[in-house]
Amino acid sequence: MSVSDRSEELRQAAAECLRRARDTADDPGARVALLILARKSLDLADSLAARSRNTAAPDLSGQTPRIAGAGYISKWDRGT
């Protein structure tokens, strides 16, 4: 299962928790528990999506190797 599939699954679970919380007016404890679960599911879905974006395109700007003399072309190399 891909990260985006898992994220979508968590969002659907959060929506289901919200629907059930709305229908559970007679038990305030259960309603609060369902709302907390919905919030945590959304937080996890957001976290997975953000992590997926960050690993898909890593920042390599600080990882360029430095080689002594790189960029210098001698007369011999230029053929002159």
Buried (B, 14 or more C-beta within 10 A) or exposed (E): EEBEEBBBBBBEBBEBBBEBBEEBEEEEEEBEBBBEBBEBBBEBBEEBBEEBEEEEEEEEEEEEEEEEEEEEEEEEEEEE
